[in-house]
Amino acid sequence: MNQSFNVQGMTCGHCEKAVIAAVRQLDPAAEVQIDRSQNRVEVRTELPRDAVANAIREEGYTVAA
């Protein structure tokens, strides 16, 4: 299932890699695409939305509802 998140605080490539790694730690098969200019993270996974959002938050980023 495709999930879209508005993520604040991603300012560089390292931030993108940290978010991707956090999601893939939960689901190694997840497809993650990031549009930093739009603060958008698109994730294709079967994981619950809350689990993905919490993984991103644990990396120190704000996930808007």
Backbone as CSV, one residue per row, in Angstrom:
resi,resn,N_x,N_y,N_z,CA_x,CA_y,CA_z,C_x,C_y,C_z
1,MET,0.839,-1.167,0.000,0.000,0.000,0.000,0.889,1.237,0.000
2,ASN,0.451,2.259,-0.719,1.204,3.512,-0.775,0.785,4.408,0.376
3,GLN,1.780,4.993,1.018,1.537,5.914,2.123,2.335,7.182,1.864
4,SER,1.739,8.313,2.167,2.392,9.599,1.950,2.496,10.331,3.285
5,PHE,3.673,10.898,3.537,3.922,11.603,4.799,4.485,12.991,4.514
6,ASN,4.058,13.971,5.298,4.648,15.298,5.271,5.667,15.318,6.401
7,VAL,6.956,15.409,6.042,8.037,15.292,7.021,8.847,16.585,7.047
8,GLN,8.884,17.210,8.199,9.633,18.458,8.374,11.017,18.171,8.946
9,GLY,11.998,18.947,8.520,13.332,18.852,9.097,14.363,18.171,8.216
10,MET,13.961,17.669,7.060,14.930,17.049,6.140,15.593,18.160,5.341
11,THR,16.882,18.341,5.556,17.565,19.467,4.905,18.676,19.047,3.951
12,CYS,19.023,17.762,3.940,20.159,17.342,3.112,20.047,15.870,2.724
13,GLY,20.983,15.417,1.941,21.018,14.029,1.514,21.161,13.070,2.682
14,HIS,21.912,13.468,3.696,22.059,12.617,4.882,20.712,12.407,5.551
15,CYS,19.901,13.447,5.607,18.555,13.332,6.182,17.728,12.321,5.397
16,GLU,17.793,12.405,4.081,17.054,11.466,3.241,17.487,10.031,3.526
17,LYS,18.796,9.819,3.598,19.315,8.472,3.862,18.864,7.967,5.228
18,ALA,18.816,8.852,6.217,18.392,8.455,7.564,16.930,8.023,7.568
19,VAL,16.080,8.745,6.841,14.660,8.401,6.774,14.482,7.075,6.038
20,ILE,15.174,6.909,4.926,15.088,5.656,4.166,15.549,4.481,5.020
21,ALA,16.655,4.652,5.721,17.181,3.574,6.564,16.211,3.228,7.686
22,ALA,15.569,4.234,8.272,14.622,3.992,9.358,13.434,3.165,8.869
23,VAL,12.932,3.500,7.696,11.797,2.757,7.149,12.225,1.340,6.775
24,ARG,13.365,1.225,6.134,13.813,-0.096,5.685,14.269,-0.991,6.827
25,GLN,14.556,-0.410,7.977,14.876,-1.231,9.138,13.631,-2.016,9.562
26,LEU,12.466,-1.386,9.406,11.202,-2.060,9.724,10.780,-3.009,8.607
27,ASP,10.952,-2.567,7.361,10.544,-3.353,6.193,11.622,-3.230,5.119
28,PRO,12.531,-4.196,5.050,13.626,-4.127,4.073,13.157,-4.057,2.624
29,ALA,11.924,-4.483,2.353,11.407,-4.457,0.984,10.650,-3.159,0.667
30,ALA,10.560,-2.260,1.617,9.813,-1.017,1.397,10.449,-0.194,0.287
31,GLU,9.592,0.421,-0.515,10.053,1.369,-1.531,9.836,2.762,-0.958
32,VAL,10.905,3.556,-0.916,10.829,4.887,-0.314,11.291,5.917,-1.329
33,GLN,10.463,6.929,-1.547,10.835,8.041,-2.412,10.651,9.327,-1.620
34,ILE,11.644,10.209,-1.755,11.616,11.448,-0.985,11.711,12.645,-1.929
35,ASP,10.836,13.616,-1.693,10.902,14.902,-2.382,11.151,15.941,-1.296
36,ARG,12.426,16.210,-1.062,12.807,17.100,0.040,12.244,18.508,-0.161
37,SER,12.149,18.982,-1.386,11.650,20.340,-1.637,10.183,20.483,-1.244
38,GLN,9.437,19.374,-1.272,8.026,19.383,-0.885,7.794,18.786,0.499
39,ASN,8.885,18.394,1.182,8.794,17.750,2.501,7.940,16.485,2.432
40,ARG,8.050,15.763,1.320,7.219,14.600,1.067,8.004,13.308,1.131
41,VAL,7.466,12.324,1.820,8.033,10.980,1.838,6.925,10.029,1.401
42,GLU,7.184,9.298,0.326,6.236,8.306,-0.186,6.808,6.929,0.127
43,VAL,5.997,6.085,0.743,6.454,4.754,1.143,5.462,3.714,0.634
44,ARG,6.003,2.701,-0.026,5.178,1.551,-0.439,5.566,0.387,0.466
45,THR,4.622,0.024,1.350,4.861,-1.026,2.331,3.519,-1.551,2.826
46,GLU,3.549,-2.716,3.416,2.345,-3.272,4.038,2.292,-2.949,5.532
47,LEU,3.299,-2.261,6.040,3.326,-1.895,7.458,2.233,-0.886,7.778
48,PRO,1.748,-0.882,9.020,0.773,0.134,9.423,1.383,1.537,9.334
49,ARG,0.551,2.497,8.971,0.996,3.887,8.821,1.679,4.403,10.095
50,ASP,1.116,4.096,11.257,1.686,4.572,12.517,3.101,4.047,12.738
51,ALA,3.355,2.804,12.346,4.682,2.223,12.529,5.714,2.969,11.683
52,VAL,5.336,3.300,10.444,6.255,4.029,9.559,6.490,5.441,10.103
53,ALA,5.422,6.121,10.490,5.542,7.483,11.026,6.411,7.492,12.282
54,ASN,6.230,6.516,13.159,7.034,6.460,14.382,8.506,6.223,14.079
55,ALA,8.802,5.404,13.091,10.197,5.164,12.716,10.852,6.459,12.231
56,ILE,10.116,7.253,11.467,10.640,8.538,10.980,10.823,9.499,12.153
57,ARG,9.857,9.535,13.046,9.964,10.414,14.227,11.164,10.049,15.093
58,GLU,11.418,8.757,15.243,12.542,8.321,16.065,13.886,8.786,15.500
59,GLU,13.917,9.113,14.211,15.138,9.666,13.610,15.259,11.167,13.875
60,GLY,14.230,11.754,14.492,14.296,13.166,14.869,13.544,14.104,13.943
61,TYR,12.680,13.574,13.081,11.928,14.419,12.147,10.490,14.517,12.585
62,THR,9.847,15.614,12.217,8.454,15.847,12.547,7.593,15.328,11.406
63,VAL,6.646,14.454,11.747,5.710,13.923,10.756,4.364,14.565,11.021
64,ALA,3.889,15.360,10.065,2.589,16.034,10.211,1.470,15.030,9.982
65,ALA,0.369,15.265,10.646,-0.795,14.369,10.516,-1.384,14.430,9.125
